[in-house]
Amino acid sequence: MAASKKRRLLDRPQGVLQITPESLESLLINRTTTLTRLFYDLRFVVIDEIHVFMNSDRGRQVLCQLQRLAAFTQTPPRRVGLSATLGDYDLAESWLKAGTERETITVSSAKGSRFRLAVEHFFRGPTDEETREPDAYEQYVFKTAGEKTKTLIFSNSRGKAEETIAALRNIARRKNLPDIYHVHHGSISAPLRETAERAMRAPHQPAVTAATLTLELGIDIGQLERIIQLDSPFSVSSFLASGPLRPTR
């Protein structure tokens, strides 16, 4: 936030403040004389991507900060948690109301949805990457991703995401099919990430994007039809949050 905007906020607190836990911690430590004026009329605290905070050090920091803020607010603010990839609603409810006596209400558009799940495994031996034909694994991922669908492919590493998209583009080129393949992770340029996001949002247009789990954070990808998880995820929560799910149409 620009210094001028910070000054306006401190002089006349109003509106919606978007802030990270780290910046809020700085406020709580360095602005003790202005905290009552800043937060006295605080009504709501919205925690976006709540699944990232649950059972983590940053999540415990946020809960601690909310307890500390209570000393400066007129009434306890209502907590609102948001997530498009939440696996355990009961756990989220318990986490969100921690330290309060308030009832938690869950509003979900996922209830009643039906999913098809599939698990496949392959043995891949050493190959010459420059001259070899696409192997059974790559052919399976290509077929599962589809040629006319919106598909997300989650990988455990940026290199794996790039390698997978290169393989899918190679197969599409051999079949004289259009290039609908994209990569999305923190190390590629912003224009390339934005291109992938636009392709995933565009209605009625096929797109396949390979990404790390960072794509979960704040990206609206519209009508998603398939999700593929490559290799074992790092945790059960990662599995529940990302895939491998293929929603029925």
C-alpha positions in Angstrom: 0.0 0.0 0.0 1.3 3.5 -0.9 2.3 5.7 2.0 -0.4 8.3 1.1 -3.1 5.6 1.3 -1.7 4.4 4.6 -1.9 7.9 6.0 -5.5 8.3 4.8 -6.4 5.0 6.4 -4.9 6.0 9.7 -6.5 9.4 9.6 -10.0 8.2 8.6 -10.5 4.4 9.0 -13.3 3.2 6.7 -14.1 0.8 3.9 -12.4 -2.6 3.3 -8.8 -3.2 4.2 -7.1 -6.0 2.4 -4.1 -7.1 4.4 -1.7 -10.1 5.0 -1.1 -11.7 8.4 2.4 -10.3 8.3 1.2 -6.7 7.7 -1.4 -7.1 10.4 1.2 -8.3 12.8 3.2 -5.1 12.0 0.2 -3.0 12.8 -0.5 -4.8 16.1 3.1 -4.3 17.2 4.0 -0.8 15.8 0.6 1.1 15.8 -0.6 0.3 19.3 -1.8 3.9 19.9 -4.0 3.9 16.8 -5.5 0.4 17.0 -8.7 1.4 18.8 -9.4 4.1 16.2 -8.6 1.7 13.3 -10.6 -1.3 14.5 -13.2 -0.1 16.9 -16.0 -0.4 14.4 -14.7 -3.5 12.7 -17.7 -5.7 11.7 -16.3 -8.5 9.5 -13.0 -10.4 9.1 -12.9 -12.3 5.8 -10.2 -15.0 5.5 -9.7 -15.9 1.9 -8.4 -19.4 0.9 -9.1 -20.6 4.4 -7.8 -24.1 3.6 -4.2 -22.6 3.4 -4.4 -21.4 7.0 -5.9 -24.4 8.8 -3.4 -26.4 10.8 -0.5 -24.2 9.8 1.8 -21.7 11.6 0.2 -18.8 9.6 -3.2 -20.0 10.6 -2.3 -20.1 14.3 -0.9 -16.6 13.8 -4.2 -15.4 12.4 -6.2 -16.8 15.2 -3.9 -15.2 17.7 -4.2 -11.9 15.9 -8.0 -12.1 16.0 -7.9 -12.6 19.8 -5.6 -9.6 20.2 -7.8 -7.5 18.0 -10.8 -8.2 20.2 -9.4 -5.8 22.8 -9.8 -2.9 20.3 -13.2 -3.7 18.8 -16.6 -2.5 19.9 -18.1 -6.0 19.3 -16.5 -9.2 18.2 -16.4 -9.1 14.3 -18.1 -11.8 12.4 -15.6 -14.2 10.8 -16.1 -15.4 7.2 -14.0 -18.1 5.6 -13.8 -18.5 1.9 -12.4 -21.4 -0.2 -13.2 -23.0 -3.6 -11.1 -26.1 -2.8 -12.1 -27.0 0.8 -11.9 -30.7 1.6 -13.1 -30.9 5.3 -15.9 -28.6 6.2 -16.1 -29.7 9.8 -12.4 -29.0 10.3 -12.9 -25.5 8.7 -15.9 -24.8 11.0 -13.9 -25.7 14.1 -10.9 -23.7 13.1 -12.9 -20.6 12.1 -14.8 -20.4 15.4 -11.8 -21.2 17.6 -11.8 -19.0 20.7 -15.5 -17.9 20.3 -18.9 -19.3 21.3 -20.5 -18.4 18.0 -22.3 -20.9 15.8 -20.8 -21.6 12.4 -22.9 -21.8 9.3 -21.5 -23.4 6.1 -22.8 -22.3 2.7 -21.6 -24.7 0.0 -22.3 -25.1 -3.7 -20.5 -28.4 -3.7 -23.1 -30.4 -1.7 -25.0 -32.7 -4.0 -22.3 -32.7 -6.7 -21.3 -36.0 -8.3 -17.8 -36.9 -9.2 -16.1 -39.7 -11.1 -12.6 -40.8 -9.7 -9.9 -42.8 -11.4 -6.5 -43.9 -10.3 -3.8 -45.2 -12.7 -0.2 -46.1 -12.3 2.7 -46.5 -14.8 6.2 -47.8 -14.8 8.5 -45.4 -16.8 12.0 -46.5 -17.7 14.9 -44.3 -18.9 14.4 -42.8 -22.3 16.1 -40.5 -24.8 13.9 -37.3 -24.4 14.9 -35.9 -27.8 14.0 -38.8 -30.1 11.6 -41.0 -28.3 7.9 -41.5 -29.1 5.3 -40.4 -26.4 5.0 -43.2 -23.9 1.9 -44.8 -22.4 1.9 -42.4 -19.4 2.0 -39.3 -21.6 -0.6 -40.8 -24.0 -2.9 -41.5 -21.0 -2.6 -38.0 -19.6 -3.2 -36.5 -23.0 -6.4 -38.7 -23.5 -7.6 -37.9 -20.0 -7.0 -34.2 -20.3 -9.1 -34.2 -23.4 -9.1 -32.1 -26.5 -12.4 -30.2 -25.9 -12.4 -29.8 -22.2 -11.3 -27.4 -19.4 -8.7 -29.4 -17.5 -6.3 -28.6 -14.7 -3.3 -30.8 -14.2 -1.7 -30.4 -10.7 1.9 -31.4 -10.2 4.2 -31.4 -7.2 6.9 -29.3 -8.9 7.2 -26.6 -11.4 9.5 -28.7 -13.5 7.0 -31.5 -13.7 4.3 -29.0 -14.8 6.5 -27.7 -17.7 7.6 -31.2 -18.7 4.0 -32.4 -18.8 2.8 -29.5 -21.0 5.8 -30.0 -23.3 4.8 -33.7 -23.8 1.1 -32.8 -24.4 2.1 -30.2 -27.0 4.3 -32.7 -28.7 1.4 -35.2 -29.0 -1.0 -32.5 -30.2 1.5 -31.4 -32.8 1.9 -35.0 -34.1 -1.9 -35.2 -34.4 -2.2 -31.8 -36.0 -4.4 -30.6 -33.1 -4.4 -27.0 -31.8 -2.2 -25.9 -29.0 -4.5 -25.4 -26.0 -1.9 -26.1 -23.4 -0.6 -23.7 -20.7 1.7 -23.6 -17.6 1.0 -21.7 -14.4 3.4 -21.3 -11.5 5.2 -18.6 -9.7 8.4 -18.6 -11.7 7.0 -17.9 -15.2 6.3 -14.4 -16.3 3.1 -12.6 -15.4 1.9 -12.4 -19.1 2.1 -16.2 -19.4 0.2 -16.7 -16.2 -2.4 -14.2 -17.2 -2.7 -16.0 -20.6 -3.4 -19.3 -18.9 -6.0 -17.7 -16.5 -7.8 -16.1 -19.5 -7.9 -19.4 -21.4 -9.3 -21.2 -18.4 -12.0 -18.5 -17.8 -13.0 -18.2 -21.5 -16.4 -20.0 -21.9 -16.9 -22.8 -24.4 -13.2 -22.9 -25.3 -11.0 -25.9 -24.5 -7.9 -25.3 -22.3 -5.5 -27.5 -20.4 -3.3 -25.9 -17.8 -0.6 -27.7 -15.7 0.2 -25.9 -12.4 1.5 -26.3 -8.9 -1.0 -26.0 -6.0 -0.4 -22.2 -6.0 -3.1 -22.0 -8.7 -5.6 -22.6 -5.9 -5.0 -19.2 -4.5 -7.5 -16.6 -5.7 -7.9 -17.7 -9.4 -11.3 -17.9 -10.9 -11.2 -20.6 -13.6 -14.9 -20.8 -14.4 -16.4 -24.0 -15.6 -13.8 -26.7 -14.8 -14.5 -30.2 -16.2 -11.5 -32.3 -15.2 -8.7 -32.3 -12.6 -5.7 -34.5 -12.8 -3.2 -35.0 -10.0 0.2 -36.2 -11.1 2.1 -38.4 -8.6 1.2 -38.6 -4.9 0.3 -35.2 -3.4 2.4 -34.0 -0.4 -0.5 -34.3 2.0 -4.1 -35.6 2.4 -5.3 -32.0 2.5 -3.6 -31.3 -0.8 -5.4 -34.3 -2.3 -8.8 -33.2 -1.0 -8.2 -29.7 -2.2 -7.1 -30.4 -5.7 -8.0 -33.8 -7.1 -7.9 -36.2 -8.8 -11.5 -35.5 -9.5 -13.4 -35.5 -12.8 -16.8 -33.9 -12.3 -19.7 -35.5 -14.3 -21.4 -33.2 -16.7 
